[in-house]
Amino acid sequence: RLRDEWSDDQGVFNRLLTRRLYPVTPLGESAEVVRAGGNLSMAALPARFFCSGHLVWVQQGGELEDCMSVHATFTEYGDAGKRWRFIESGLWGLFPPEYFSRGKYLTFVPPQ
């Protein structure tokens, strides 16, 4: 159970943005890079390589294609749902290889 609305990953990110990074100012004329929180420079990462979960699981049918990383945005059931998506895709590196080959799975065959 969350202690408050800032307890999940999105809340921590929001707290970082609202309490540590402002004011944000453009660094150059293009404003593609900004300076935040005094001396931190930030820029957007290309979505083709730093992919959202929606891009991978919905738009690309679970294929990574050019993705170097995947971040899970809103997913049903919070953190547990995010973990499940990564586990099912074979992208959760915290399990030993035998986790996926032991054969202790619940299966269901629907009636004909």
C-alpha positions as CSV (number, residue, x, y, z in Angstrom):
1,R,0.0,0.0,0.0
2,L,1.3,3.4,-0.9
3,R,2.0,5.8,1.9
4,D,1.1,8.9,-0.1
5,E,0.6,10.0,-3.7
6,W,4.4,10.5,-4.0
7,S,5.3,6.9,-3.1
8,D,5.2,5.3,-6.5
9,D,7.8,5.8,-9.3
10,Q,5.7,8.5,-11.1
11,G,5.3,10.3,-7.8
12,V,9.0,10.3,-7.1
13,F,9.6,11.6,-10.7
14,N,7.0,14.4,-10.2
15,R,8.6,15.4,-6.9
16,L,12.0,15.6,-8.6
17,L,10.6,17.8,-11.3
18,T,8.6,20.1,-9.1
19,R,11.1,20.5,-6.2
20,R,14.6,20.1,-7.7
21,L,14.7,21.0,-11.4
22,Y,12.9,24.4,-11.7
23,P,13.6,26.9,-13.1
24,V,14.3,25.3,-16.5
25,T,15.9,27.5,-19.1
26,P,16.8,26.8,-22.8
27,L,20.5,26.1,-23.5
28,G,20.9,27.6,-26.9
29,E,18.5,28.8,-29.5
30,S,16.9,25.5,-30.4
31,A,15.9,24.7,-26.8
32,E,16.5,21.0,-27.6
33,V,18.8,21.0,-24.5
34,V,17.7,22.7,-21.3
35,R,19.5,23.6,-18.1
36,A,17.6,22.7,-15.0
37,G,18.3,22.8,-11.3
38,G,21.3,25.1,-11.6
39,N,23.9,23.1,-13.6
40,L,22.1,20.0,-14.9
41,S,21.7,19.8,-18.7
42,M,18.9,17.7,-20.1
43,A,17.6,16.7,-23.5
44,A,14.9,14.4,-24.9
45,L,16.1,10.9,-25.8
46,P,15.1,9.6,-29.3
47,A,11.9,7.5,-28.8
48,R,13.1,5.0,-31.5
49,F,15.9,3.8,-29.2
50,F,14.5,4.6,-25.7
51,C,11.1,3.1,-26.1
52,S,7.9,3.4,-24.1
53,G,6.0,0.3,-23.1
54,H,3.1,1.4,-25.4
55,L,5.5,1.5,-28.4
56,V,6.9,-2.0,-27.7
57,W,3.8,-3.9,-26.5
58,V,1.1,-2.2,-28.5
59,Q,2.6,-0.6,-31.6
60,Q,5.4,-3.2,-32.3
61,G,3.5,-6.3,-31.0
62,G,6.1,-7.0,-28.3
63,E,9.1,-6.8,-30.7
64,L,12.0,-4.6,-29.5
65,E,13.1,-3.6,-33.0
66,D,15.6,-0.7,-32.5
67,C,14.9,-0.3,-28.7
68,M,17.9,-0.1,-26.5
69,S,15.7,0.3,-23.4
70,V,12.0,0.1,-22.6
71,H,10.2,2.0,-19.9
72,A,6.8,1.0,-18.6
73,T,4.4,3.9,-18.6
74,F,0.9,3.4,-17.2
75,T,0.1,-0.3,-16.8
76,E,-2.8,-1.9,-15.1
77,Y,-2.1,-3.0,-11.5
78,G,0.8,-0.5,-11.0
79,D,4.3,-1.9,-10.4
80,A,3.1,-5.5,-10.4
81,G,1.6,-5.0,-13.8
82,K,4.8,-3.4,-15.1
83,R,6.9,-6.3,-13.7
84,W,4.5,-8.8,-15.3
85,R,4.9,-7.2,-18.8
86,F,8.7,-7.3,-18.5
87,I,8.7,-10.9,-17.2
88,E,6.4,-12.1,-20.0
89,S,8.6,-10.5,-22.6
90,G,11.7,-12.0,-21.2
91,L,13.1,-8.5,-20.4
92,W,13.2,-9.0,-16.6
93,G,16.8,-9.9,-15.8
94,L,16.4,-10.7,-12.2
95,F,15.4,-14.4,-12.6
96,P,17.8,-17.2,-13.4
97,P,17.4,-18.8,-16.8
98,E,15.7,-21.9,-15.3
99,Y,12.8,-19.7,-14.1
100,F,11.5,-19.8,-17.7
101,S,12.2,-23.5,-18.4
102,R,11.2,-25.4,-15.2
103,G,7.7,-26.1,-16.5
104,K,5.8,-25.2,-13.4
105,Y,3.1,-23.2,-15.1
106,L,-0.6,-23.1,-14.8
107,T,-2.3,-23.8,-18.2
108,F,-5.8,-23.7,-19.3
109,V,-7.5,-25.3,-22.3
110,P,-10.9,-23.8,-23.0
111,P,-13.8,-26.2,-23.6
112,Q,-14.7,-26.8,-27.2
